[in-house]
Amino acid sequence: MDPSDRRAGIAALFDQLAPGYDRSGVPWFGPIGARLVELTAPRPGDRALDVGAGRGAATFPLVDAVGPTGHVTAVDLSPAMIDQLRTEAGARAVTALAARTGEATPDTLPPDTFDVVTASLVLFFDPQAAETLRGWVTLLRRGGRLGLSTFGHTDPAWAAAEAVLMAYAPPDVLDARTTGRAGPFATTETMTALLESAGATDVDSHDEPLEVTLPDAAAWRAWTMTLGLRQLWASVPDPELPAVLTRIEAALEPDRGDDGRLHLTQQVRYTTATRP
Ligand SMILES: C[S@@+](CC[C@H](N)C(=O)[O-])C[C@H]1O[C@@H](n2cnc3c(N)ncnc32)[C@H](O)[C@@H]1O
């Protein structure tokens, strides 16, 4: 598929997700975005760029970190996400923030400009990840810092539950856009190589666990319907849904703790680097 068609597909998926996005009550994008900003270490007064900003999981921690003398630019392919972000910025009375629809490339933003660029859970959607990343690096000034979050492993029960859904997905969606873990996103070593080939140095890529606690498999479905995983649920024919839910329930059972709730663990991969 043509890269611009794929990006249109990404925008359409997140336009659909935007109203309920990150409003499921499960702490997920927020803690990941905040930790990414912490590790990327913006300073007061910095000019920061958040690519694939969504509803602002990394954007608002950046706004707080750069303070009133700094400035944040937020970019997203999805117009509906940018609308939600602007509404949230208004509610928080944030002024030093420019939010715009589209991509972040040297054609759309001034190169050699930003002190910090972040992209939280974004790059694995891109059909041309290496090329896109090279563009983000050139938007940094020399010595500027880049921070990406992606996914590492999920615990075995969670992986088994996802595998039930994956079995229904057409082959062309079983890549990094749906798993977040294929190709250059597979390991911390491949992430380091990706960043270095994009012209960044001083790369650190490591995983940190994030636990999600849910009452049952139905809650897992409700939550994952608010994520990119929604496109996998869409592949399940309606008549098969009850059987799929039963299999997912069984798959998640090993994660049930003594408190009767499911405790799922996702390794989140944080990769930071510098433009030399
Ligand atoms: C999983 S969401 C993450 C949003 C936000 N960073 C967060 O952590 O909540 C991915 C977002 O990246 C956007 N996106 C994907 N590829 C992009 C690209 N190349 N340029 C700009 N936005 C992109 C999507 O539209 C979507 O809103």
The ligand as an ORCA input file, in Angstrom:
! r2SCAN-3c Opt
* xyz 0 1
  C      -1.120      5.280     20.046
  S      -1.430      6.965     19.698
  C      -0.381      7.775     20.884
  C      -0.839      9.187     21.181
  C      -0.096      9.872     22.317
  N       1.310     10.059     21.979
  C      -0.248      9.081     23.597
  O       0.730      8.498     24.054
  O      -1.361      9.011     24.100
  C      -0.574      7.248     18.192
  C      -0.864      8.612     17.591
  O       0.134      8.905     16.638
  C      -0.477      9.490     15.493
  N       0.468      9.240     14.398
  C       0.863      8.044     13.912
  N       1.838      8.207     13.002
  C       2.074      9.544     12.909
  C       2.967     10.358     12.152
  N       3.849      9.828     11.267
  N       2.930     11.692     12.329
  C       2.053     12.262     13.192
  N       1.178     11.538     13.931
  C       1.193     10.203     13.817
  C      -1.820      8.825     15.404
  O      -2.750      9.614     14.682
  C      -2.204      8.691     16.882
  O      -2.919      9.794     17.354
*
